Every structure is written in structure tokens, then in C-alpha cells.
Amino acid sequence: MSAPTYTIAGHEITAPPLEPALYLVATPIGNLRDVTIRALETLAACDVLACEDTRITRRLLDRYGIAAKPVAYHEHNADQAGPRLLAALADGRSVALVSDAGTPLVSDPGYRLGIEARQAGHAVVPIPGPSAVLAALSASGLPTDDFRFVGFLPAKDKARRDRLASLLHQQSTLIAFESPHRLVGALEAIAAVMGAERTVCVARELTKRFETVTTGTVNELSNRFGDETIKGEIVLLIAPAKTETGQAEATDIDALLAGLLADMPAGKAAREAAQMTGLPRADLYARILARKETGD
């Protein structure tokens, strides 16, 4: 059996052998040239290559002349495919896991396999590389010294607003994945809960031909994307809450109440806000009445 190889710019390179382990291999998020040498070596040399979608992974393998035959591992077949991959590890084989794009296990069904492999005593080896989270953060213009990845925001508006309310006072840049058809709804929810002047960034199609990174207030981006046909993978970033706790928190609460009052009566708005913030319902109701008296 010939040694495994990969090809770069027409040059065939032999991949070094791998020790038995589960290798979590980061793959390009768009531009196939972003793959690392170590990732290519691992994909070429592994005994078993598991991926979300064999067609997507096949494009990467073909680009670099890797003969491996990937097998599917995703949320719909994890109960059947997972035990087979664990059995391969138990037999002393090397197993590489990739997602469709980026780093496996990050908002990805591979998380389950990683946990099970570790619990079974197998080595789990990260092969780092492209990350949509870090790519978006680096280009956003938002603070990078303290950030929090929150995965996908809920699809339903009530749950989404509740989730945003729980993050209202976070002193970190918030980073979420979002789908194109939900972007406008997400921006509307951010405006209702966090205020229309909160700074956000929409990063689309990162590393691809039509990459765009747009930063501005929620109001500005809502106006921009409201009438646009939105396509592509999206990373949505939200600026940290202001550090001045007194007036900033009051402004945030007023924005939340204003958003709720647009859809429901005062009593229900106070009750919803109390559940979302943990503040006393009576205080919130009094705040609503005071705002009505001043005409705010």
C-alpha cells in the first residue's frame, strides 16, 4: 500500500503517519486556500475521515489531491455512525473529524463525538485553523479583548428576545451565527431589547468573493438590510453594554420596555420585562407609568 499524499501547486507531498486519536480538523470557511498544512497532512493520513456532508468535504479533498473516502457523521445519523467511529478508535485507528466549514464541535454535532471519545479514554487532538467567529471579530471594529460566543439565536421571536434580555448587560462583545432569512428579525429584536443605538456588525460570506463586513447602529443596519435580499452565511456581533451602570442600565431598560409596549399592554409588558431582567414587576410598571406621564 502506497503512502498517503496530498498535492499543493502540483507538488505531491507524503503525509507523515498519525498516532491513534480523534483529530478535530478545522477546514476553510469559504476560501479553500485557507487550509493549513497540518490539516492536509491529517486528512491524507487518517484511517477514517468523518464529515457532515461528504460532497462538501470531497471538494476540499479533490482540490488537494487527497484520496481519502469520507464517511458521513451528522446530527441525523450520530446514533449509528458515532459507535462505528468509537469502535475504530478502540481498534487503534486514527479518526479525523471535520465540519462543513470551520472548527468542529463549535455549534456542531461533532461535540457529542468529542465528549464520547474523551470519556472512552481516547486522545482528542485539535488541528486548529479557520474560524468564522474570530474572522468576524477581527474585522468588525468591536472590542476584541473580551468576547462571548452565544451560538445561534432562537428562531422564534419571543425566545430570541428572552435570550437577548439575558445578555443585556454583558460587558463583552457578543457573537452569534444567524441565517439570512432571520437577520432582519434578529436586528428588530436587538433594537427592542438593547436599543436601536447599540452598535452591531453583520459579517457575511467571510473569505468568499462577496464578503461584506458592515458595522453601525442597529437602526442603521436595519435600514440597510430591510429591503435587501440577504444571502450567505452570517456572523452577527453586538457591542458590549456601556460600562456606566446607572444611566446606561436605565436606557437599556427603557428600550426593552418600549419594545414590549409596542406589542402588549402595560401590565403584561411589566410582567414580561420582570421575567426577562429579574427586576421587580411593580418597579417596572411604575417606570412605564412615569414614562407615559412624561410623554416618553
N, C-alpha and C positions, 0 to 999 in steps of 0.2 A: 504494500500500500504506500503510495507516494505521500510525502509530507504535505500538510495543508499550506496553501499560499494565498496571498492577496496581491492585487496589482494596483500600482499608483503610477500614473503618467506612462503607461506602457511597460513599466518595470515590475517583473514578478518577484515577490519577496516571500521567503519562507517564514511562516509563523512559528514562534517557539512553543513547545508543549506547555500544557496547563496542568496545574495540580487539581485534584478533585475538589470542587467547591461550586457554590451557586454564585455566578458572576452577574452583577446588575449593571448592564451596559447602557450608558447614555448615548442616544443617537441624535442626529440632526433634527432641529425643529422645523426645518424648511430647506435650507441650502445644504445639499449633500456634501459640499466641500468642508463643512464644519466638523466632520467626523474626526476623531483622534486616531493616531497610530495605534495606541494601545487597544482601542475599541476594535479596530480592524484585525489586529492580532488575535483578540479573544473570539471574535465572530468566526474567524477562519479555523481556529484550533479547537474550539469546544466540541465535545462529543455530542451534545444535544443543544439545539438552539430553539428557544421558545419565544413566541411573539404574539401580539394581539391580532394582527392581520397579516397573514403570510404574503399577500400581494404587495403590501406597502414595504415590508421588510425585504422582499425579493428585489425591489428596485434598488435598494441600497447595496445588497449583495452583488447584484449584476454590475452595478457601477464600479465596484472594486474587485471584480473577478473572483468572488468567493463562492465556492461550490456547495457550501452547507445547505441542507434542506430543512427549512424551518418548520416547526410544528406549532399549532395554534394553542395559546393559553390566554383565555379572556374570561370576563365575568360570567358568561353564559355556559362555559364548559369547565370551569375551575374544579367542580366536584369530581369530574372524570380525569381531566388532564393533570391536575395537581398531584394526585397519588403516583402517577406514572413518572413525573419529574422527580419526586422524592425518592422513588424506587431507584431511579438512575443514580442519584446521589449516593444512596445506600450501597450501590454496586461499585462505588469508587470512580464514577464518571464525572466529567465536568459539564455543568449545565449553565448556559448563558441565557439571560432573560432580557428582552428589550420591549419597550412600548412602541407605539406608532411614532412617537416623537418625544424627545427629551429624556428625562431621567425616570427609570422605572420606580414604582412604588409611590410616586408623588401624584395624588389624586388618580390612582391607577390600581387595577385589580391585582397587580403583582405584589401589593403589600401583604396579602394573605399568604402567598407562597414564601415570601421572605421570612415571615414570622414562623411558619411551619418548619422551614428548613433550619432556622436557628434553634427552635425547640427540639428538633431531632438531633442536634449536635453537629450539624454540617457547617463548614466555613461559609460565610457570606462575604463576598468581595465586591466593593463598589468600583466601577470603572467610570470615573466622572467625565463630564463633558457638557454639551449644550443644555441650557435651562431657560425656558421661556420666562420664568419668574425673574431671574437675575438679569436677563437681557432687557426685559421691560423696565425693571427698576433702574438700571444703569442709564437708560436713555430718557427717563421720564422727567428729570429735573426735580423730583421729590426727594425728601431726606432718605439717605441710604444707611445711616448709622444704626437705625432701629426700625425693623420692618417685621410684619407678620403676614404669613400666607394663610388665607382662610378658605382655600379651595373654591368650589362653585357656590355662588349664592343660590338660595332656594328659588325654584321656578315660580311658585305661587306668590302673589303679591303680599299677602298677609304674613306668611312665613319669612319672606325676604325682608320686609320692614322690621319684623321682630328681631331677625338676625342682625340687621344694621343697627338697631337700637342697642343691642347688647355690646356693640363695638363703638358706640357713640363717643366715648371719652378716651379711647385708646390713644396713647401718645406715640404711636408707631405708624409708619406708612402701611396701609392695608393693601394687600394684593390678592386679587381673585381672578379666576377664569370665568369667562362669560361667552355665551353663544350669540351669534349675530342677531337672531330674531328676538332676543331678550334684552339687548343692550339698552334700548330706549326706556323700557320698563325699569331696568336697574337704575338708570340715571334719574328717572322720576322718583323712585323710591329713596335714593340718596338725597335728593332735594327735599323731600318731605320729612325725612328723619334727621338729616345732618345739616340741612340748609343749602339753598341754591348757590351760595357763595363759597362753599367748600371747594378746594382745588382737587381736581381729579385728572387722570391721564387714561386715554384709551390707546393701547398699543395693538395694532392689527398686522397680521401676516408677517410677523417678525422673521427676518433673514430672507424673505422671499422678494420677488420682483416688485410687488405693490405694497411693500412695507410702509406703514404710516405710524407715527407716534405723535399724538395730539394731547397737549396739556392746557388746561384752562379751568374756569369755574364750571360747576355743574350746569349752571344756566347757559353758559357759552357752548358747552359741548352738546347739551340737549338741543339747542337751536341748530347746531351744525348737523347733527346726525338725525334729527327728527324727520327730515324729508329725504333722506338719503337711503338708497338700497344698500344695506350693510352686508358685506361678505367677509369670509375669512375667520381664522382663529383670533380670539381677542383675549388680551390680558387687561384687566381693569384695576387701576390703582387709585387709592383715596388718600389724600394728605392727612397727616396726624391732626388730632384735635388741638386747638390752641392751648398753650401751657397756662395762660392766665385763667385760673379756675372760676373765679367769681362771675365776671361778665360773660366770659366765653360759654360757661355752662348754662347761664340764663338764656343766651342767644340760641344755643343748641336745643334747649327745652322748648323755647318759643317756636322754633322751626318745626319741631316734632308735633307740637300741639296744632300749629297752623295746618300741617299736612293732614292730621286726623280730622280736624274740624271741617275740612273740605268734603269729607265723606260721611260724617256722622254727627249727631247732636252732642252738645257739650258734656252731658253726663257720661255718655258712652266713651267720648274722647278722653275724658279724665280717667276712666277705668282702664282703657287700653293703654294709655300712657303710664299709668301706675304699674301695670303688669310688665311693660317694656323697660322701665327705668328703675323700678324698685322704690320710687318716691311715693309719699302718702297721696292717696286719691283726693282727699279733702284739700290738700295744698295745691294740687294741680287744678282742681275745679275752681278754687279761689283765683288762681292765676288766669284761668280762662275768663272768668267774670271781670277781673280787673282789666284785662286786655279789651274786652268788649266796651267797658266804660270809657276807656281812653281812645277807642276807635282804632286800635292797632289790628 
